[in-house]
Amino acid sequence: MISEFSGNAQAMSLVGFTSVATITLLLCVMTGPDRDDLDEFYTGYSSLSPMRNGLAIAGDYISAATVLGTGGVIALFGYDGTVLAMSTALSLMLLMFLLAEPLRNAGRFTMGDALTRRMPGRGVRIAACAVTLAALLPLMLVQLAGTGQLMAFILGFSGESMQTGCIIGVGALMISYAAIGGMKGTALIQILKIVMLLGSGMVVALLILNRFDWDPGALFGAAADNSGVGSAFLSSGLQFAGGTSPGLDMITSQLTVVLGGGVLPHVTMRMYTASSARQVRRSMSWAVSGVALFVLVITVIGFGATALVGRAAIAQVDPQGNTAYLLGSKAAFGAEVSTAETFLFTTVTTAVFLTLLASVAGMILACANSLAHDVFAARVQEMSPRREMTLARLSALAVGIPAILLATLVQHHSLQPLVTLSFCLGASAIAPALVYSLFWRRYTRAGLLSTLIGGSLAVLLLMPGTNLVSGSPVSAFPDADFNWFPFTTTGLLSIPLGFACGWLGTMASGRRKSEEQRHQYEAVEGWILAGAVRRNR
């Protein structure tokens, strides 16, 4: 994959990447916690202001998969991509209004803490950790594998060994962020990332609108004309055309994003860094505003890429459209690129590179925290803070190294099934478990385990049969066809099954267990719902 960027742009991008890597690593070293301070490592002492915490939440939520993947869907499929972008914003709004405050009140460090507020037990913590790893590992693979492809595209090299080297080098840097910086260090990186991403993106979006005399209608019309599909580009269904039920497939795909995006553990862990219920509300307001602004930016850049570059040219570079964001940014400058515009493009590429770094660092931290706190520390009655901190840092290595190795193996396959797998697990296992645990008084331990295990198994069994894995030229295995579940996501069956498993598990526990759980819930209901001061456990 050779880029068409000038040598000057490539050189400046390389300098930008190196500078960002150096500065962010230095930030982690300077803000890293003491070796025996768990609260500082896991929550940063809840010391971030609502604005900074909100920007960190938005940074965790907007991953490289969102920037590159959603931008590609908008550029290739127009209206359907815009709906997908809006669904991601809606998911965070759902988290803000329904779950953010109860999660902050019920939890301390991890999702396992929130789930065991009512139902203590090592089995619940282990299940929560397993689902955390299962949901976040695919997203880590997508972004690590995308690192090599992105560097090759921007810097103009094509050797497989160079791409693999980029994955290993960047992966090692991400492990260092999580292990050294903890929650506060990764938060600062997320803030820097979201500021650079939104700032550079807004400038590019304004340049694109300027090319069309500030008329969004003219931009959309030009994109439709240059899409090769005419008015279908501005209508629903283009992304799912050719399926057995395009309308149903689109609805279930958007529902999966709405239910699954906001509850992924690397996002919900930021709820525990707020010092009060009022603080978490204000933080989420900043986060939702930032994500909504990004949706507008990526919509303009995605349509601009199609209007200025062409849908066929974008698909020729990458069938998934993952380079559309960069192609649209480059096309916004026109044929003659000044030094200032080259610098701006360097800022865009550096922001995308930082997005890759920060996203995976946050996911590694969430997985490492869960492993150390929910699995290892739960085995020992009284584990010293220093020992648990050491375990958390070793857990970052234990998660990061296999992720790097697996990313080198999947880098030449379509990565869309892995993104979809993460969102499906969030919607089918994590969302039902959190909703039931936080709001259903009679919910039992058996119901909780049934939700986590049953929802996850439903996704893992259905996912190999979807059309993202086989049966189409853009699937992970284009030469094979074992597509027996003709939908893009598993949500049509797995989401109802996740909720049903929780209900059936609770009913099977018997009336006595349900009554016991009702009394236990009533004992902590004020803590969970009323925003009372959180107790350490």
N, C-alpha and C positions, 0 to 999 in steps of 0.2 A: 504494500500500500504506500505509494509515493505521493507526497503532497505536492501542490502547485504553489506553495508559498515561497516567497523570495528568500535568498540566502540571508539577507539582513533580518527578516522576520524570524527565521529559524534561529539565528544566533542570539537575537534578543530574547526569544522564548527560552532558550537554554539557560541564559543568564538569569532570567526571571525565575525559572524552576529552581535553580541552584540557590538563589537568594531566599526564596520562600522556604525551602527546606531548611536552610541554615537558621533563619530567623525564628521559625516555628519551633524547631528543636531547642533553640536557646530559651524561648519563652517557657517551654515545658520544664526545662532544668531550673529556671529561676522561680517558677510558681509551684513546682512539685512539692508534695506534702512531706512532712517528717515521717520517719520510718515507723513510728508508733502512734500515729494519729489517724484512726479509721474514719472519723467524721470528715476530716479534711480530704482524705483520698476518695471516699465514696460520694460526698456531697459538696466538697469545697467549703464546708462550714456554713452553707446556705448564705454565703457572703455576697453573691452577685445581686446587683440591683434588678428590679423587674425588667427594665429595658435590656440590660445585658443578658439576663437569663432568657428573656423572650427571643433575642437574637440567636442565642445558643440553641434554643429549641428549634427555631426555624432552620438553623444550620444543620442540625442533626436530621431534620425532616427532609430537607432538600438534598438528596444524595446525588452522586454523579449519575446514577441510573435515571433519576428524574430529569436532570439537565439534558443529558444526551439522549436517553430513551424517549422521553416525552416530547422533546424537541423534534426527534425523528418522526414520531407518530403524527405530529402536527404537520410537518413538512410533506409527508407522504400521503396522509389521509384527511387533512384539512379539518372539517367539522368534528369528526370522531376524535381527533387528537385534542381539540379544544375542550371537548366534553371530558376527556381523560384528565387534562390539566385542572379543570374546575373540580373534578371529583377528588383530586388530591387535596385541594384547599378545603373542600367540604368535609373531608375526613378529619382534618385538624380542628375544624369548627365543632364537629361532633365530639371530639375528645375534650375540647374546651368547655362545652356546655353540659356534658353528661358525666365524664369520668375524671377530669383533672383534679378537682378538689377532693372527692372521695379517695382517689389514689394517693394524693399527697398526705391525707390524714391517716390512711390505713397503713401505708408503707413506710419504710425507713431507708433502706439502701437499694433493694431489688424488688422485682415482681413477686418473688417468693415471700418476701416480708408482707406484702399486701394480701396475698392469698392466705397466709397462715395467721393473719390477725384474728380470724374466727376459728380456723381449723388447724391448730398447730400439729406438726408432725413432719418427720424427715421425709416420708414418702411424698408429701405434697411439694416440699422444696426440691426434691430430686426431679419430680415430674415437671415443675416449673423451669428448672435449669435445662432439662432435655428439650423442652419446647422452645426456650430461648435460643439454644444452640441451633436447633433445626430451622428456626425462622430466620436467623441472622446469617448463618454460614452461607446460604445461597447468594444473599446480597453481597457479602464480602467477596465471594468468588467472581461475581459479575464485575465488580469495580476493580478488583485486582487484575483480572484478565483484560479489562478494558484499558488498564494503564499502559500495557505494552502496545496495544493498537493505537491509543491516542498519541503516545510519544512517537510511534512510527509515522503516523499521519502528519503530525506537526513538524517533526524534525527531518522527515524525508528518508528514513532508512527502511529496509524491507527484510533484513535478515531475521530469521526466527530466533537465533541465539541472542540477538540484541533485544528483542521483545521480551524474551524470558529473563534476561538480565535486568531489564527495567522492572518487571514484576517482582523479582527477588529483592532488588534494591529498595524500591518503594515500599514493599511489604515490611522489610526490616525497619524502615523509618516509622511506619505506622505502629508497629509493636512498641517501638521506643516511646512514641507519644503516649500510648495508653499506660505503659508500665511506669514511666517517669512522671508524667504530668498529672495523672489521676483525673478526677472530675473537673477541677479548676483549670488545669493546663489544657485539656481538650476543649473546655468551654471557650477559652480565649482564642483557640484556633478556629472554632466554629464561628465566633464573632467576626474575626478577620476575614474568614471565607465569605460569610453572607454579605458583609459590607462590600468586598471586592466584586462579588458576583452580581449583586444588585446594582452597584454603581456603574460597572462597565456595561452590564446588560441594558440599563436604562439609556446610556449614551448611544449604544448601537441601535436600540429600538427607535430613538429619536432620529438618528441618521436615516434609518429605513423609511420612517414616516415622511421625512423631508424629501426623500426620493420620489414620493407619490403625492407631493403638495399637501401634506398633512391630512389626507383624505383616506380614512381606513377602508371605505368602500372601494376606492380605486386599488388599494393594496390587495384586498380580497378578490376583486375581479381579475387583477393581473395574475394572482396565484392560480385561480381557476383556469384562466386561459393557458397558463404555462404548465398545467398539471397533466395534460394529455387526456383527462377524463371529463373536462368541461364542468357543467353545473353539479355533477355528482360529487365534486370535491367539496362543495359547500353544503352538501346534504348528508343526512345520517345514513350509515350502513356501508360506506366504502371499505372500511377496514375489515369488516366481517363478511363481505360479499363472497359468494361461493360456498358458504357453509350451509348446513341443513336448516338452521333457524337463525338468520342474521340478527333479527331484532332481539330475540331472547338471549343470544350470545352477547350482544352489546350491553343489555340491561344487567346481566349477571356479572359481566366484567367490571362495569362501573360500580355495582354494589360491592364486589369484592374489594375494590380499591377504597371505597368509602368506609367500609367496616374494618378493613385490615391495615390500612396505612398508618392511622394514628395510634394504634395500640401496640406496634412493634416495640420490643423492650428497650432499644436504644433511644426511642423517643420518650416513652413513659418514665425512664429513669431520671429524666430532667425534672419531673414533677417533684421528686424528693429533695431537690436542691432549693426549693422555695421555703422561706422561713415561716410562712403563715398562709392561710387560705386566701386572704386578700392579695398577698404577693403572687400566688399562683394564678389568680384571675388576671392580674395586671400583666404578668409574664406572658400568659396565653394570648392576651389582646395584642401585644407586640408581635408574637409569633405568627398569629393569623394574619395580621396586617402585612408582615414581611412576605409570607407565602402568597397572599392575594396579589401583592405587587409583582412578585416573580411570575405568577400565572399570566399577568398582562404582558410582561416583558417577553416571556418565552413564546407566547402566542404571536406577537408581532414579529419576532425573529424567525419563528418557524414558517409563517406565511411569507415573510420576506425572502427566506431562502428559496422557496418554491417559485416566487414571482421573479427573482433575479437570477437564480441558477437553473431552475427547472427540476421537475420531479424526477425525470429520467436520469439526469446527471447526478442527482443526489443518490438515487438507488444504485447507480453504477459504481459509485465510490464505496457505498456500504448498503446492502439490501435492507438492513434494519433502519437506516437513516441516522445512525448515531453521530455522524459527522455534520449533520444539518445545521446544528447550532454554530459550529465554527465556520462552515461554508457561508451561512447567512451573514455572520459577522464580517467575514472578509468581503463579501459582495457589497455590503453597505458602503464601502469606501470608494467604490467605482474602480475604473481602470488605472487611473493615476493615483498612487498611494503616496502621501506625504510622510515625512518623518514623524509628525505628530500622530498620524493615523496608524503608522506601523507600531508606535509606542502603545496606542490604544488597543490594537489587536494583540500585542504582547500581554497587556493587562487582562484581556479576555481569556487567552490561553492559560495564563498563570492562575486566574480565578478558577478555571475548570480543573487544572492540575491540583490546586489547593482543595477543591471540592472532593476530589478522589482521596487525597490524604486524610482530610478531616472526617469524611464519612466512614471510612473503614476504621479509623482510630476510635471513633465513638462506638462502633459495633463491637470491636475487640474489647473495649473497656466494659461494655454491658455484659458480654459473655464471660469475661474474666471475673467481674464482680459476682456474677451468679455462681460460677464454679467455686470461687473461694468462700463466699458467704453462705450459700445455700447447700453446698455439698460437703466441702471439707470442714469449714468451721462448725457446721451443724453436728458433726460427728463427735466433737469434743465439748464437754460441758462448759469448761472455762478455758478458751483459747486466748492467749495474750494478743493484744492489738498488733504488736510488732510481727508476731508469727503470721497472723492473718494477712497483714499487709504484704509480707514476703510471699505468701501463697497467692495473693491476688496478682502480684507481678509475675510470678512463675506461670500462673494461669494464662496471662496474656501471651506468653511464649507458647504454651500448650495449645492455645487456640490459633494463634497467628501462623505458626510454622506449618501445620497441616493445610491451612487455608492457602498459603503461598504455593505449596506443592500441588494442591488440587487445581489452583488457578492456572498453573502452567500446563495442566493436562486438558483443560476445557477451553483454552483461549481461542482455538480455531473452530469452535462450534457456536451455533446460535445461543446466545445467553438469555434470551427472553423467557424460556421456561423457568430459569432459576429465579428471575424477578417475580414472575407470576406465582411460583411456589411459595415464596416468602409472604406475599400478600394473602394467598389462600390460607396459609397456616395462621396468619394473624386474624383473618375473618372467621375461620372455622373452629379454632381452638382457643386462642387468647381472648378474643372479644366475648364469646359466650362465658368463659370462665370469669372474666372480670365483671361483666354485667351481673351474672348470678351471684358472685361472691359479695359484691358491694351492695346489692339491692334486694336479693331474695332471702327472706328470713329463714325459710325452711331448708335451704340448700345444705347438703351434707358433704362430708369428706368423700364418700363414694361417688356422689354426683360430680364433685370437682374433678376427681381423677378420671371419671368416665368422660367428662367434657374434654380434658386435655388429651387423653389417650385416644378416645374415639374420634374427635375432630381431626387430630393429626393423622391417624391411620386412614381416615376417609380421603384426605388430601393425597397422602403418599400412594394410596392404591389407585386413585383416579388419575393422577397427574400423568403417568406414563402413557395413558390412552388418549390424551388430548392432542389436538392438531398442532400444538407448538412443538411437540416432541418428534412426531413423524407425520408423513403423509402430505407434505407440501415442500416446495423448493426452499422456503425460508425457515423450515423447522430445524431442530437440533440434529436430526438424522434424516436428511432429505432423500437419501437413497432407500430408506426403509419405509414401511407402511404398516404399523400396528395401531392405527388410529381407530379405536372402538368407542371413544367418548367424544363425539364431534363438536366440542366446544373449546374455547380458548382458555377458560379457567374451570376449576372444579367447583366453583361456588354454587352452581345450580343444585347440587346434591350435598356437598360437604358442609355448607353453612347451616341448612336445616338439620343435618345429622349432628353437627356439633351441639346445637341447642337441644336437640332431642335426646342425645346421650346424657346431658346434664340432668334433664328432667327425669329420664328413665332411671338413672343411677340414684337420684334422690328418692323416687318412689319405691325403688327396690330396697332402700335402707329401712323402710318401715316407719310407722307413725311415731314410735318412741324416739328414734334418732332425729326425726324431723323436728319434734318438739324440743329436744335437747338443743338442737342447732338454733331454733327460734329464740330460746332463752339466752343462748350465748350471743346471738346477734344483737338482741335487745340490750345486752350489757355493754356492747361497744358501739351501738348505733349512733350515740351522740358524738363519739370520736370520729366515726367515718363520715357522717352526713352533716354535722353541725359546725365543722371547722374548729373543733376544740384543739387545744395545744397538744401536739404529738408527744407521746411518751416513748422513751427509749426502752428497748426490750433486750 
